[in-house]
Amino acid sequence: MVTAAQRVELLSRVPLFAGVSKGTLRRLAALGRETIHEPGQAIVQEGRTAHSLHVIVEGSATVRVKSRVVGRLSAGDFFGEIALLDRGPRAATVTADTRVVTLAVEGTALRGLIEADARLAVHLLAHLAAKVRELDRRLFD
């Protein structure tokens, strides 16, 4: 079981939440629930509706798009922020390679926190803008 203090520490190291106040991190940590995924289990599936953002507490996972491996994730990494914010379909499937524990934050709870904390909204927008820039660079370089 991950303690409240460990949740705050984990979230503070996630670039998506860099620079937000300790109070916001504590509220965000309180919204999260621990999820456990066994090896080979899909944590999220491409094309399915998104409901939560996941931060990996322990373990490792593989990211696939159309069955092609596009990344690997481990403790401290996160996924689900884009589909979570626009409620669209998942862009990838994330499968547990080992036993994976995540801290999952539901979309409606996160959106409520974003509406209440402009600084968090700015951090999320900056993160998403960086993702768009990276995709542009990959497409046009």
Residue frames relative to the residue before (quaternion, step in Angstrom):
aa qw qx qy qz dx dy dz
M 1.0000 0.0000 0.0000 0.0000 0.00 0.00 0.00
V 0.3255 -0.7486 0.5504 0.1753 3.54 -0.85 1.01
T 0.3862 -0.7365 0.5086 0.2232 3.57 -0.76 1.05
A 0.6741 -0.4806 0.3721 0.4197 3.56 -1.30 0.29
A 0.6570 0.5085 -0.3126 0.4604 3.60 0.94 -0.85
Q 0.6488 0.5059 -0.3170 0.4718 3.60 1.00 -0.79
R 0.6190 0.5398 -0.3406 0.4577 3.58 1.04 -0.73
V 0.6564 0.5028 -0.3085 0.4702 3.57 0.91 -0.93
E 0.6511 0.5133 -0.3121 0.4640 3.59 0.93 -0.89
L 0.6451 0.5183 -0.3147 0.4648 3.59 0.92 -0.89
L 0.6984 0.4739 -0.2735 0.4613 3.58 0.80 -0.99
S 0.6310 0.5488 -0.3408 0.4294 3.60 1.04 -0.68
R 0.6828 0.4709 -0.2824 0.4819 3.61 1.20 -0.47
V 0.5438 0.5985 -0.4037 0.4278 3.59 1.28 -0.08
P 0.4826 -0.6999 0.4367 0.2941 3.62 -0.60 1.08
L 0.5760 0.6077 -0.3608 0.4108 3.56 1.12 -0.65
F 0.7788 0.3037 -0.1490 0.5283 3.58 1.10 -0.70
A 0.3108 0.7731 -0.4997 0.2366 3.60 1.25 0.27
G 0.8375 0.2380 -0.1755 0.4595 3.53 -0.93 0.90
V 0.5374 0.5911 -0.4454 0.4042 3.62 1.15 -0.04
S 0.6332 -0.5794 0.3641 0.3617 3.55 -1.16 0.60
K 0.6247 -0.5311 0.4189 0.3902 3.55 -1.27 0.47
G 0.6163 0.5549 -0.3452 0.4395 3.58 1.05 -0.71
T 0.6579 0.4908 -0.3011 0.4854 3.56 0.98 -0.87
L 0.6387 0.5199 -0.3265 0.4638 3.59 0.98 -0.81
R 0.6435 0.5138 -0.3247 0.4652 3.60 0.99 -0.78
R 0.6524 0.4974 -0.3166 0.4762 3.60 0.98 -0.82
L 0.6448 0.5173 -0.3109 0.4690 3.56 1.00 -0.85
A 0.6494 0.5187 -0.3081 0.4629 3.59 0.95 -0.90
A 0.6585 0.5145 -0.3102 0.4533 3.58 0.99 -0.79
L 0.6412 0.5303 -0.3191 0.4537 3.59 1.17 -0.56
G 0.6293 0.5876 -0.3237 0.3923 3.57 1.17 -0.59
R 0.1423 -0.7467 0.6395 0.1147 3.52 -1.30 0.48
E 0.4851 -0.6627 0.4964 0.2813 3.50 -1.12 0.76
T 0.0410 -0.7742 0.6310 0.0277 3.57 -0.99 0.86
I 0.1965 -0.7781 0.5894 0.0920 3.57 -1.04 0.80
H 0.0634 -0.7934 0.6050 -0.0220 3.55 -0.92 1.02
E 0.3486 -0.7511 0.5301 0.1826 3.55 -0.81 1.04
P 0.6748 -0.4917 0.3462 0.4277 3.63 -1.19 0.45
G 0.7937 0.2812 -0.2384 0.4839 3.56 -0.95 0.95
Q 0.5874 0.5855 -0.3669 0.4214 3.58 1.24 -0.29
A 0.4034 -0.6786 0.5572 0.2575 3.59 -1.03 0.84
I 0.3249 -0.7357 0.5656 0.1823 3.55 -0.80 1.06
V 0.7500 -0.0476 0.0333 0.6589 3.55 1.08 -0.86
Q 0.2524 -0.7819 0.5548 0.1309 3.57 -1.16 0.59
E 0.5760 -0.6048 0.4503 0.3158 3.50 -1.04 0.95
G 0.8093 0.2790 -0.2213 0.4672 3.55 -0.98 0.92
R 0.6153 0.5415 -0.3558 0.4489 3.58 1.19 -0.39
T 0.5886 -0.5779 0.4317 0.3651 3.56 -1.17 0.55
A 0.3987 -0.7281 0.5154 0.2127 3.53 -1.00 0.91
H 0.1022 -0.8020 0.5865 0.0487 3.53 -1.05 0.79
S 0.8337 0.0780 -0.0138 0.5465 3.60 1.10 -0.51
L 0.4253 -0.6249 0.5991 0.2641 3.44 -1.42 0.47
H 0.1503 -0.7924 0.5859 0.0789 3.60 -0.99 0.82
V 0.1034 -0.7317 0.6701 0.0695 3.53 -1.14 0.82
I 0.3671 -0.7455 0.5105 0.2208 3.58 -0.72 1.05
V 0.2801 -0.7562 0.5769 0.1300 3.53 -0.79 1.13
E 0.7784 -0.1261 0.1013 0.6066 3.57 0.97 -0.90
G 0.6793 0.4793 -0.3707 0.4139 3.53 -1.24 0.56
S 0.3145 -0.7282 0.5724 0.2078 3.53 -1.35 -0.07
A 0.1070 -0.7943 0.5979 0.0103 3.53 -1.21 0.68
T 0.3298 -0.7176 0.5809 0.1968 3.53 -1.32 0.44
V 0.2630 -0.7451 0.5979 0.1344 3.53 -1.08 0.89
R 0.0185 -0.7983 0.6015 -0.0258 3.57 -0.86 1.04
V 0.1040 -0.7338 0.6674 0.0729 3.51 -1.20 0.75
K 0.8262 -0.0694 -0.0191 0.5587 3.55 -0.67 1.16
S 0.7038 -0.4971 0.2210 0.4568 3.56 0.97 1.04
R 0.5932 0.5530 -0.3747 0.4493 3.63 1.25 0.01
V 0.4354 -0.6904 0.5102 0.2711 3.59 -0.85 0.97
V 0.0486 -0.8152 0.5770 -0.0103 3.56 -0.77 1.10
G 0.8266 -0.0315 0.0119 0.5618 3.59 1.21 -0.10
R 0.2490 -0.7209 0.6249 0.1667 3.49 -1.39 0.25
L 0.1608 -0.7942 0.5836 0.0523 3.54 -1.05 0.84
S 0.0241 -0.7806 0.6244 0.0129 3.55 -1.19 0.58
A 0.8033 -0.2965 0.1951 0.4782 3.56 -1.34 -0.04
G 0.7757 0.3015 -0.2667 0.4859 3.54 -0.90 1.04
D 0.6016 0.5415 -0.3630 0.4616 3.59 1.22 -0.38
F 0.1625 -0.7865 0.5905 0.0795 3.55 -1.23 0.49
F 0.0251 -0.7820 0.6226 0.0149 3.53 -1.29 0.38
G 0.6780 0.5157 -0.3668 0.3739 3.53 -1.27 0.45
E 0.4665 0.7224 -0.4287 0.2771 3.56 1.23 -0.04
I 0.6646 0.5155 -0.3277 0.4303 3.62 0.96 -0.71
A 0.7056 0.4400 -0.2672 0.4870 3.57 0.71 -1.04
L 0.5950 0.5829 -0.3516 0.4272 3.54 1.11 -0.65
L 0.7147 0.4632 -0.2609 0.4545 3.56 0.88 -0.94
D 0.7772 0.3078 -0.1922 0.5141 3.60 1.00 -0.68
R 0.4067 -0.7448 0.4350 0.3011 3.58 1.35 0.06
G 0.4207 0.7119 -0.4574 0.3270 3.56 1.20 0.48
P 0.6972 -0.4618 0.3322 0.4363 3.55 -1.29 -0.07
R 0.5941 -0.5572 0.4462 0.3708 3.54 -1.23 0.54
A 0.4068 -0.7293 0.5069 0.2137 3.56 -1.01 0.87
A 0.8018 0.1318 -0.0420 0.5814 3.58 1.22 -0.40
T 0.3920 -0.6436 0.5894 0.2909 3.50 -1.41 0.16
V 0.1193 -0.7652 0.6294 0.0636 3.57 -0.94 0.90
T 0.0760 -0.8171 0.5709 -0.0254 3.55 -0.62 1.22
A 0.4701 -0.6759 0.4960 0.2758 3.57 -0.95 0.92
D 0.2740 -0.7408 0.5932 0.1559 3.58 -0.91 0.97
T 0.7452 0.1458 -0.0620 0.6478 3.53 1.17 -0.79
R 0.6644 -0.3847 0.3686 0.5241 3.57 -1.20 -0.27
V 0.0862 -0.8101 0.5799 0.0003 3.57 -0.70 1.12
V 0.1246 -0.7450 0.6519 0.0670 3.51 -1.00 0.94
T 0.0413 -0.7943 0.6059 0.0172 3.57 -0.86 0.96
L 0.3284 -0.6385 0.6440 0.2641 3.47 -1.39 0.31
A 0.1069 -0.8150 0.5693 0.0110 3.58 -0.47 1.23
V 0.1153 -0.7747 0.6201 0.0449 3.55 -0.92 1.00
E 0.4071 -0.7345 0.4963 0.2202 3.57 -0.65 1.15
G 0.6169 -0.6143 0.3775 0.3155 3.52 -1.09 0.84
T 0.6753 0.4884 -0.3210 0.4499 3.58 0.81 -0.89
A 0.6443 0.5113 -0.3223 0.4685 3.59 1.01 -0.75
L 0.6677 0.4936 -0.3035 0.4674 3.58 0.93 -0.88
R 0.6399 0.5221 -0.3338 0.4545 3.59 0.95 -0.81
G 0.6293 0.5304 -0.3327 0.4604 3.59 1.02 -0.74
L 0.6573 0.4978 -0.2999 0.4798 3.56 1.01 -0.82
I 0.6234 0.5335 -0.3337 0.4641 3.60 1.03 -0.77
E 0.6604 0.5087 -0.3080 0.4584 3.59 0.93 -0.87
A 0.7070 0.4591 -0.2547 0.4739 3.59 1.09 -0.68
D 0.7792 0.2758 -0.1296 0.5477 3.60 1.17 -0.45
A 0.2961 -0.7940 0.5092 0.1504 3.57 -0.13 1.32
R 0.6207 0.5565 -0.3514 0.4260 3.60 1.01 -0.71
L 0.6319 0.5127 -0.3221 0.4839 3.57 1.04 -0.77
A 0.6304 0.5343 -0.3294 0.4568 3.59 0.97 -0.83
V 0.6533 0.5087 -0.3134 0.4650 3.60 0.94 -0.86
H 0.6469 0.5127 -0.3221 0.4636 3.62 0.95 -0.80
L 0.6551 0.5029 -0.3141 0.4683 3.57 0.95 -0.83
L 0.6482 0.5093 -0.3201 0.4669 3.59 0.95 -0.82
A 0.6471 0.5122 -0.3218 0.4641 3.61 0.95 -0.83
H 0.6409 0.5201 -0.3227 0.4633 3.59 0.98 -0.82
L 0.6845 0.4789 -0.2876 0.4684 3.57 0.87 -0.92
A 0.6157 0.5308 -0.3442 0.4697 3.59 1.06 -0.70
A 0.6367 0.5188 -0.3272 0.4674 3.60 1.00 -0.77
K 0.6298 0.5224 -0.3367 0.4660 3.59 1.02 -0.73
V 0.6459 0.5102 -0.3186 0.4702 3.59 0.95 -0.85
R 0.6463 0.5177 -0.3203 0.4600 3.60 0.92 -0.85
E 0.6507 0.5132 -0.3123 0.4644 3.57 0.97 -0.88
L 0.6557 0.4969 -0.3119 0.4752 3.59 0.95 -0.82
D 0.6233 0.5307 -0.3324 0.4683 3.58 1.01 -0.79
R 0.6516 0.5233 -0.3111 0.4526 3.56 0.93 -0.95
R 0.6728 0.4977 -0.2961 0.4603 3.58 0.94 -0.91
L 0.6826 0.5039 -0.2865 0.4450 3.56 0.98 -0.81
F 0.8191 0.3103 -0.1131 0.4690 3.56 0.89 -0.95
D 0.6023 0.5362 -0.3836 0.4502 3.63 1.19 0.07
